[in-house]
Amino acid sequence: MTAEAIPVRAAEVETSRPFFSVRDMHAYYGESYIVQGVSLDVRKGEILALLGRNGAGKTSTLRTIARTDNPEMRQGEIWLDGQAIHKMKSFEAARAGIQLVPEDRRIIQGLTVEENLTLAKVAPGNGWGLEQIYQSFPRLAERRKQDGVTLSGGEQQMLAIARALARDLKLLLLDEPYEGLAPVIVQEIERILHSIKPLGITTIIVEQNAVAALKLADRAVILDTGEVVFTGTAKEVLDNTELRHEYLAI
């Protein structure tokens, strides 16, 4: 092998390195073993659907990635853009670019839409400005002076996503973003998620509406009792009736 070939191969390795990786991640609620050796890779700007039946460990996997105290991660590695996230606390992971939008959205009571967004921007980093947020979320612009908790469920979901974008965001973790929402609102959220892909923002979505998540996503990972049982393209899952019936009940 010639000396000239070495830099080319090094560049190829760097290009192929996943933007986000989880390696052999194990997590517990007390002594309950919930996340059992999960490994996955996500490329920059990719949307990954993390799927499975109820109790499969999907939300627990998101919470472990975000470095919340519960569940407790006892083994494994989490890497984001070359940073060792598994060594961080939750606030440090957030500063590194991981934003979790939980199922309950956690809109701050007593604050307007704009105050919720402004508070999110207190953290250091280069998140979206208010003008950019209002251009992408016109419903929020119309309700900027309204108390955030009085918004409809769909509008609260938009506010929760906008609040994540107001921070320095690299990896967006969405837990059941479509739950209880009208189809027109689901389409609006999908439009927003597609619009941030070219910006290099990577998304992992947990969603019981598996078909909707698969139509949105590039790739899918299926969990069963805390373990990965499938990794592949979203189309592979949509086309595989047996796989969907066994692990997703659809």
C-alpha positions in Angstrom: 0.0 0.0 0.0 1.4 3.4 -1.0 1.8 6.3 1.5 -0.6 8.4 -0.6 -3.4 5.9 0.0 -3.4 6.3 3.8 -5.0 9.8 4.1 -7.8 8.8 1.7 -8.7 5.8 3.8 -8.6 7.9 7.0 -11.0 10.4 5.4 -13.3 7.5 4.5 -13.3 6.2 8.0 -14.1 9.7 9.4 -16.9 10.2 6.9 -18.5 6.9 7.7 -18.4 7.4 11.5 -22.0 7.7 12.9 -23.0 11.1 14.2 -24.7 9.5 17.2 -23.9 6.1 18.6 -25.1 4.0 21.6 -23.0 1.0 22.5 -24.2 -1.9 24.7 -26.3 0.4 26.9 -27.8 -1.1 30.1 -30.1 0.8 32.4 -32.2 0.0 35.5 -35.1 1.4 37.6 -33.9 0.3 41.0 -33.2 -3.4 40.4 -35.6 -3.6 37.5 -33.5 -4.3 34.4 -35.1 -2.2 31.6 -32.6 -1.3 28.9 -30.8 -4.5 28.0 -27.7 -4.0 25.9 -29.1 -1.5 23.4 -26.8 -0.5 20.5 -27.7 1.8 17.6 -26.1 4.3 15.2 -27.7 7.4 13.6 -26.3 9.5 10.9 -26.3 13.3 10.9 -29.7 14.7 9.8 -31.3 11.3 9.9 -34.7 10.5 11.5 -34.8 7.2 13.3 -38.0 5.6 14.5 -37.5 3.7 17.8 -40.4 1.3 17.9 -41.9 -1.6 19.9 -44.9 -2.6 21.9 -45.9 -1.0 25.2 -43.3 -1.8 27.8 -40.6 -2.6 25.2 -38.2 0.0 26.8 -38.5 2.8 24.2 -39.1 5.7 26.6 -36.5 4.3 29.0 -34.0 4.3 26.1 -34.7 7.9 25.3 -34.4 8.9 29.0 -31.1 7.0 29.3 -29.7 8.8 26.2 -30.7 12.1 27.7 -28.8 11.1 30.9 -31.8 11.5 33.3 -31.4 10.0 36.7 -34.1 7.4 36.1 -33.4 4.9 34.7 -29.8 4.6 35.9 -27.3 3.7 33.2 -24.9 1.1 34.6 -23.0 0.0 31.5 -22.4 1.2 28.0 -21.3 4.2 26.0 -23.2 7.1 24.3 -21.4 9.2 21.7 -22.6 12.4 20.0 -20.4 14.1 17.4 -17.3 12.7 19.1 -18.4 13.6 22.7 -18.7 11.0 25.4 -22.3 11.7 26.6 -22.3 8.7 28.9 -19.9 10.6 31.2 -22.3 13.5 31.5 -25.2 14.5 33.8 -28.5 15.5 32.2 -27.8 19.2 32.1 -24.4 18.6 30.5 -25.9 16.4 27.9 -28.4 19.2 27.1 -25.6 21.6 26.8 -23.8 19.2 24.4 -26.9 19.3 22.1 -29.3 16.6 23.3 -32.8 17.8 23.9 -35.6 15.5 25.1 -39.2 16.4 24.4 -41.1 14.1 26.9 -44.6 12.8 26.4 -46.0 15.3 29.0 -44.2 18.2 27.2 -43.5 20.0 30.5 -44.7 23.5 29.5 -44.0 25.8 32.4 -47.2 27.0 34.0 -47.7 30.7 34.4 -45.4 31.6 31.5 -46.6 32.8 28.1 -45.5 31.1 24.9 -42.8 33.7 24.4 -41.6 33.5 28.0 -41.3 29.7 27.7 -39.1 30.2 24.6 -37.1 33.0 26.1 -36.3 31.0 29.2 -35.1 28.1 26.9 -32.6 30.6 25.3 -31.0 31.4 28.7 -28.8 28.3 28.3 -25.5 29.0 26.3 -25.4 28.0 22.6 -26.7 29.0 19.2 -30.3 28.0 19.2 -33.0 29.5 17.0 -34.1 33.1 17.6 -37.7 34.0 18.2 -38.2 35.3 14.7 -37.0 32.1 13.2 -39.2 30.1 15.5 -42.3 32.1 14.7 -41.6 31.8 11.0 -41.6 28.0 11.3 -44.4 27.9 13.9 -46.9 30.5 12.8 -49.5 29.2 15.4 -47.1 30.0 18.2 -46.6 33.5 16.7 -50.3 34.1 16.9 -50.4 32.9 20.6 -47.1 34.4 21.8 -48.7 36.2 24.7 -51.0 33.3 25.7 -50.2 31.2 28.8 -48.4 28.1 27.4 -50.5 25.6 29.4 -53.7 26.9 28.0 -52.7 26.0 24.4 -54.3 23.0 22.7 -52.4 19.7 22.9 -51.0 20.1 19.4 -49.9 23.7 20.1 -48.2 22.6 23.3 -46.4 19.9 21.3 -45.2 22.6 18.8 -44.1 24.8 21.7 -42.2 21.9 23.3 -40.4 21.2 19.9 -39.8 25.0 19.4 -38.3 25.2 22.9 -35.8 22.5 22.0 -34.9 24.3 18.8 -34.3 27.5 20.9 -31.4 25.6 22.5 -28.2 24.5 20.9 -29.7 21.4 19.3 -27.9 18.5 17.7 -30.0 15.5 18.7 -33.8 15.8 19.2 -35.5 13.0 21.2 -39.3 12.9 20.7 -41.4 10.8 23.0 -44.9 10.1 21.6 -45.2 13.5 19.8 -48.4 12.5 18.0 -50.4 11.2 21.0 -53.9 12.6 21.0 -53.3 15.0 18.2 -55.6 15.6 15.1 -54.1 14.4 11.8 -53.7 18.0 10.6 -51.5 18.8 13.6 -49.5 15.6 13.0 -48.9 16.7 9.5 -47.7 20.1 10.7 -45.2 18.5 13.1 -44.0 16.2 10.3 -43.4 19.3 8.1 -41.3 20.8 10.8 -39.2 17.7 11.4 -38.6 17.4 7.6 -37.6 21.1 7.5 -34.9 20.7 10.2 -33.2 17.6 8.5 -31.2 19.7 6.0 -29.9 21.7 9.0 -28.1 18.6 10.3 -30.4 18.1 13.2 -30.8 14.4 14.0 -34.0 13.0 15.4 -35.0 9.9 17.3 -38.8 9.5 17.5 -40.7 7.1 19.8 -44.3 6.8 18.6 -47.1 4.3 19.2 -48.5 5.3 15.8 -45.8 3.2 14.2 -47.0 3.6 10.6 -46.9 7.4 10.8 -43.4 7.2 12.4 -42.1 4.8 9.7 -43.4 7.0 6.9 -41.5 9.9 8.4 -38.3 8.1 9.3 -35.3 7.1 7.3 -34.5 4.1 9.4 -36.0 2.1 12.3 -34.9 0.2 15.4 -37.4 -2.2 17.0 -37.1 -3.0 20.7 -38.6 -6.0 22.5 -38.3 -6.3 26.3 -35.4 -3.8 26.3 -33.4 -5.4 23.6 -32.9 -4.5 19.9 -34.6 -7.1 17.7 -34.4 -5.3 14.4 -32.3 -2.5 12.7 -32.9 -1.5 9.2 -34.7 1.0 6.9 -38.2 2.2 7.6 -39.3 0.8 4.3 -38.1 -2.7 5.3 -40.5 -2.6 8.3 -43.4 -1.2 6.3 -42.9 -4.0 3.7 -42.5 -6.8 6.2 -46.0 -7.8 7.5 -44.6 -10.7 9.7 -42.2 -8.3 11.4 -44.8 -5.7 12.0 -47.3 -8.2 13.4 -44.8 -9.9 15.7 -43.3 -6.8 17.3 -45.6 -3.9 16.6 -49.1 -5.5 16.4 -49.9 -3.8 13.1 
